[in-house]
Amino acid sequence: MSAAEKPIILVDGSSYLYRAFHALPPLTTSSGQPTGAVRGVAAMLRKLMKDYEPEYMAVIFDAKGKTFRDELFEEYKSNRPPMPDDLRAQVQPLHDLIRAMGLPLIIEEGVEADDVIGTFARIFGEQGKPVLISTGDKDMAQLVNDKVTLINTMNDALYDIDGVIKKFGVGPELIIDFLALMGDKVDNIPGVPGVGEKTALGLLQGLGSLETIYQNLDKVAGLSFRGAKTLGKKLEEHKEMAFLSYQLATIKLDCELSEDQDDLKLQAPDAEKLAEYYRSLEFKGWLKELLGGKDPMAEDAGKDVEMEAEDDTPPAPAFGRDAYDIVYTQVQLDKWIDKLKSAGEFSFDTETTSLNYMNAELVGFCVAVDDKAAYIPFGHNYPGAPDQLDKQLVMDAFKPLLEDDTIKKIGQNLKYDMSVLAEDVGITLRGVAYDTMLESYVLDSVATRHDMDSLALKYLGRKTISFEEIAGKGAKQLTFNQVGLHEASRYAAEDADVTLRLHQTLWPKLEKEGRLPDVFRDIELPLVTVLSRIERNGTYVDATLLKHQSQFLAKRMAELQEKAFEIAGQEFNLASPKQLGEILYEKLEIPVIKKTPKGAPSTAEPVLQELALEYPLPQVIMDYRGVAKLKNTYTDKLPELINQRTGRVHTSYHQAVAATGRLSSSDPNLQNIPVRSEEGRKIRQAFLAPKGKKIVACDYSQIELRIMAHLSGDKGLTDAFEKGLDIHRATAAEVWGKTLDEVSDNDRRNAKAINFGLIYGMSSFGLAKQLGLPRKEAQDYIDLYFERYPGVKRYMEETRAQASEQGYVETLFGRRLYLPEIRSSNGQRRQAAERTAINAPMQGTAADIIKMAMIKVHDWLDTTDFDAKMIMQVHDELVFEVAEDQVEDLVKEVKGRMESAAELKVPLIVDAGIGENWEEAH
């Protein structure tokens, strides 16, 4: 692109600052300094600079204080809450970082950033220069012309004149009129009451500009949209407000600016300051990228980084993509097999045709040892592919190595490789010593995602080759067997190479952190084999039964839809948040209790739950959503997931997703099938035992409350569990001073809400809402509870203090959950972190216990002749498929092992159920 063609880029910094703050997850440094908005805005600026390579670019922010619009209308932007403390703390660091990047930063007193951008856009446009405005603000669409284009860098949407028409329904010349009619809730521009987006469009498309509309009010009634007949009177009534709104929405194009085009010229980045800011903000990836270049400051800055390193972990050796081997011959293969044997430890990865471990076929192996890596292809079958070794020959060579317990294997997400090897070629992987995904997860579950690309970037400062780079994207994406060998070998060998280096980096870190090595060795690593087996066992699902259930749910959805239409007085799309918002808040005039980050009234589930206490439509919408989710996620999808070869459904369990240590699952997600609704229970009925078998479900009873009793040491709680009392009835009796016989069902229900609410950090407000009580009465319940169970209160206070001091909490077995927000200056986020601090040791300990139980039960099943297999793990429950004549013996053996998985101050109790299907057994 020539200099003349390159646009002058004007960035709406204020718009992006707020959008990044609300749209991105909160990030903080280790000292508690919030950085999420800085990171988000800086990332967008970097992208713009990379995509357009501009010569002229400026970032414009609003100035502090009032502007001319406040004089026009006192209530302008008055509904905006004050800037959150966590955002305010990021403004100056962002300004400093932008300047260090070499970008001009502009703030003009008395006007908004929009006006500065509008004035620049007019000046440059009149000079015939292309202008690109980067913003997420719809108001800016009024500036678009043949020289001025908008881009929303958050979603890469580009708006020229046609784009504005397509997006808004009118051209740039009518955007101000559009805003004047419908108003803008974000800026508190009033507009005309009762005129929403559709009505405004109907007026503008039917008659023209605001001026023209008011010259032709008699023609409004003849327009075809709903409500047109009575709208003329309303417009006449609010004419003054409409034209005031027009003034407020008009971007000023004649600001007196102290800068000209030369002031917008990009400068060379200040590498020294950038390094300083990246370091203080803990943007480690960008810092490594900066120091890895040819900047003259790199050497000195590199020394500084080394001096400030958190530990003395030896650096991983350098990468050598160009030195990777491709193994084509028997001689090469033999040399590599000998090399791996003599090393006694190597990393490896499988390359396959599919991510589905039950259907995947091996295409090649990649291995790494010391500073060498190789790819052994045998399944690339694209036209013109070079000759490769025979698959069986390679399998025969690797089988003794892979099944040797004494040779240590290192991998990334080894469960997948273990399953593929077992299913495709009958190899049982043994000697699994390290899994880098789990090393990272145990080290800090919330520090990053735990996929290899994310880990390489975080811990090695290395951007790996992505699969899309070699195989393409979308419908035309190649499977790995179709990828050219040169590209495939670099990608594959890098997988093994990076995995080895990640292990060399992560393991020394892990060894220094308390009992984390034990969590890795005793819980997470042995579980890999257990989960691989459970996944491959699968579970039998009745597709016919699910089809009938789908039909039933479809009928129920239709009934709920009709009910919603009846309440609303019109038809609308129940799945559209926008249309639902219009019905709830404009037509039915239900009060708005919460808005989205973009300023629209929220229709999220928690909001609907609150509104449903007083209004019927929100409850119908929630019921509809619940039924639709069951149909779309389970009754429609489960039959599609049945494996054609096994006739079973095979889920995937994820060890490195939930922060607390809990397992999650996908395809299907077994954790989210509801048990309280009739429709959810019917889905569980489709999980059947084959002929001659039974389903057995073994479930820990109230395990988190038992863990609370253990961790708090509270005498009242421990005594109740020791005596085998109904804990909720016992709590009700204790709190309200009644005998067990005097406790009503309602008392027990309230006590149960308190028991579970408190361990999840529920406030008096939350408890009041759940029980339908005044807040003071709910607080009285909580106060009484803590009087009766002082050990629980002491545990909570000590846990909060400890979490704040050390930045993490631990489970009974030493698993850690780090809490980046525990010292946040934002009270809301800090309180949320404190609630997590109280709950995480219980959730995490429960997760550890069931994992240890799974390992014990799996190891026992492996040594017995029982005709039984573990087929599912869901929350605190293990599900088995077992021969009918062995059910009682299995229950006895499994209960014993689950109840002895950990020693607590109170008994661990397991309830067992038996049935023809999962619902019966549960």
Secondary structure, DSSP 8 states (H G I E B T S, - for coil): --TTTS-EEEEEHHHHHHHHHHHS---B-TTS-B-HHHHHHHHHHHHHHHHH--SBEEEEE--SS--HHHHH-TTTTTTS----HHHHHHHHHHHHHHHHTT--EEE-TTS-HHHHHHHHHHHHHHTT--EEEE-S-GGGGGG-SSSEEEEETTTTEEE-HHHHHHHHSS-GGGHHHHHHHH-BTTTTB--STT--HHHHHHHHHHH-SHHHHHHTGGGGGGSSSTTHHHHHHHHHHTHHHHHHHHHHHS--S----S--GGGGB-----HHHHHHHHHHHT-HHHHHHHHTSS-TTHHHHHHHHHHT-SS---------GGG-EE--SHHHHHHHHHHHHHHSEEEEEEEES-S-TTT--EEEEEEEETTEEEEEE----STT------HHHHHHHHHHHHT-TTSEEEESSHHHHHHHHHHHH------EEEEHHHHHHHH-TTSS--SHHHHIIIII------HHHHH-SGGG---GGGS-HHHHHHHHHHHHHHHHHHHHHHHHHHHTSTTHHHIIIIIIHHHHHHHHHHHHH-B-B-HHHHHHHHHHHHHHHHHHHHHHHHHHTS---TT-HHHHHIIIIIIS------B-TTS-B---HHHHHHHTTT-HHHHHHHHHHHHHHHIIIIITTGGGGB-TTTSSB--EEESSSSTTS--EEESS-GGG--SSSHHHHHHHHTBB--TTEEEEEEEESSHHHHHHHHHH--HHHHHHHHTT--HHHHHHHHHHT--GGG--HHHHHHHHHHHHHHHTT--HHHHHHHHT--HHHHHHHHHHHHHH-HHHHHHHHHHHHHHHHHSEEE-TTS-EEE-TTTT-SSHHHHHHHHHHHHHHHHHHHHHHHHHHHHHHHHHHHHTS--SEEEEEEETTEEEEEEEGGGHHHHHHHHHHHHHTSS--SS---EEEEEESBHHHH-
